[in-house]
Amino acid sequence: MDMFDDGRPETAVMARPLADRMRPETLDDFVGQDHVISPDSLLRRAITDDNLFSAIFWGPPGSGKTTLARIIAHETQSHFETISAVLSGVKEIKAIIEEAKAQLRHQGNRTILFVDEIHRFNKAQQDAFLPHVESGLITLIGATTENPSFEVISPLLSRTRVLVLAPYSPEDLTTILRRALADKQRGLGILSLSADDEALDHMVWTADGDARTALNNLEAAASLVQPGGKITLHTVEEALQRKALQYDKKGEEHYNLISALHKSLRGSDPDAALYWLGRMLEAGEDPLFILRRMIRFASEDVGNADPAALGVAVSALHAFQCIGLPEGELALAQAALYLATAPKSNALYTGFGTVKEDIRKTGSLPVPLHIRNAPTRLMKDLGYGKGYRYAHNFPGAHVPQEYLPEKLRGRVYYSPTDRGYEQVIKKRLEKWNRIRRERRAGEKGDAESD
C-alpha cells in the first residue's frame, strides 16, 4: 500500500474527504495548468510514452502537484514508489534503492520515485538520491512549495527539470466546484444540490487559488444544506465563518476603495491608510495593483519632499514578488505607512503636467545651438556646441546658461515647497537663481557699455 492507494472498498469511498475523492485520475480530467500538461507539452508526451524524466513540481498548496504524481502512478508502466520527506530518512531511501535494483534485475522495470515535500530533506538525504538519479536507476519526481533554487542541492537540481505550477485561476476553481456538485460517483451529485453564483464566487475567493481548499469549502457548505437544497452566499458565510466583503474588482466599489486609500495617504492619515489597504486585500484585490498605485503616489504626492519614498514603494513591490501572500502583505503595509507619514509635495506632478501642456502648445521647439552635440566638423562650423560651459569647470559644478528653447526662456516648471527635503532643494535653487540673475545683470551692463 502507498500514499496513492487507500486500500479501502468502494463502499468506503464516500467517507473520504471530497477533495480526495475528486482528484482527477487521468490527464484528460485534470483542470488547469495547461502550460504543463497541454497535449503538446513535454510532460504530457513523456507520460504518454512512458518515458518520464526526473522533475520537480514547484507550486503553492493545492495546485495539483500530488494529483499529477497520482496520474503518473496510474498511467506509467514503470515501478512506482512514493515517500514523504516529513516521515522518511536515509534508511527508507536506501530500501527503495535496493528495491529499484531488484525491479530492474528481475522484472526489467524502471523505478519512478515520488518524493512529497522534497524541500524537507536535508543535504545528506538529497545526496543519497544523486548517484541513482545520475545513473538512471530511479526517475525522481519531487514536489515542493518552496523555491527549489534554495531548497534542493545544485547537483540534484541540475539533473531534474523544474515544472512550475501556478495557483488555480478563479475560472478553473469554479469549474472544479461545479464538477464536484454534479459528480454522482465521487462528488456531491447524489445530493442534487445547486449553488448560487455568488456562493461559488465566495468559496473560490477564500480558496485563493488552492483547489483543495475550494473543495473543502464546498464540502463544509454542503453539510449545512438538505438534499435537493441550494447553497447560498449566506450558507457559505456560515460554513466558513467569513463574511463576503462588498467588492467588485471591476465595479464602483473597486474605485471607491482605491480612492479612499489614495486620499488617506495624501491626507497623511496612517490609520485610515492601513484600514483601506486591509479592506482591499481582504476583499481579494490584486496586491500588485495596489503596489503600482503606491509607486505612482510616491512620485505624484510625495515627490522630492522625500525622495526615498519612491524607493520604499518599489522595494515593497520587489519584496512582495519574492514572498507573495500572505507574508507579503506586511511589505504593502510598511510602504503605506511610510507614504502616509512622509512629507507631501505635488510640485513634481504639477511641474511635469505644465511641461506636457507647453509641449502640446509649442510643438517641437529647436534645441539651443550651444547645448547641441557636435560630433562632426560640419556641425561645429554650423555653431553646434559653441559657447557651451562645462559645469564641472566652475565652482560648485554650477554655471548659469540657458538650457530651455528660446521661446520658453525663463519658464519655471518646478517650484519646490518648504516641506521635507524640498526645503534643501528650494534653497539650492534660490542660490542658483540669484547667481543667474547677477550674471544676466552683468551681461546687460557689458552690452550697454559697448
Secondary structure, DSSP 8 states (H G I E B T S, - for coil): --TT-----GGGGGGS-HHHHT--SSGGG--S-HHHHSTTSHHHHHHHTT----EEEE--TTSSHHHHHHHHHHH--SEEEEEETTT--HHHHHHHHHHHHHIIIII---EEEEEETGGGS-HHHHHHHHHHHHHTSEEEEEEESS-HHHHS-HHHHTTSEEEE-----HHHHHHHHHHHHH-SSSSSGGGT-EE-HHHHHHHHHHHTT-HHHHHHHHHHHHTTS-TT-EE-HHHHHHHHT-------TTSHHHHHHHHHHHHHHHTT-HHHHHHHHHHHHHTT--HHHHHHHHHHHIIIIIGGGSTHHHHHHHHHHHHHHHH-TTTTHHHHHHHHHHHHHS----HHHHHHHHHHHHHHHH-S----GGGS---SHHHHHTTTTTT---GGGSGGG------S-GGGTT-------SSTTHHHHHHHHHHHHHHHHHHHHHHHHHHHH-
